[in-house]
């Protein structure tokens, strides 16, 4: 399942550089996560790095983009060759 940033985001800029897939970018008002690029850091780390560094805990699992660990790993391989 991809991750989503809620409107509690304070635009602190710490999550974006931590994403190994470049899935996080500045949206119109808050940071956003591209579900096509988000692998929850599967293939890179044991836990999502954006969640680890977020000071306001506004990054959650996106119920609209549910994926298994196998699907996330396949997406990782597709993104990173």
C-alpha angles and dihedrals in degrees: 000000000000121000129246132203114226127217089262085082111126095196092242092156097226100113100052098066091045095062109100092198098048090240095139122078139155111274128195094284108358139012116286135201121224104224090205089064102033114102095163083248090293106160092026109049140003093243133027107273095209090059090048094056102035108114095199100041093235097141113096140165110277109233089199091062107046117172135166123237088255092053091048091050091049089051089050090054092047092051097042101034 
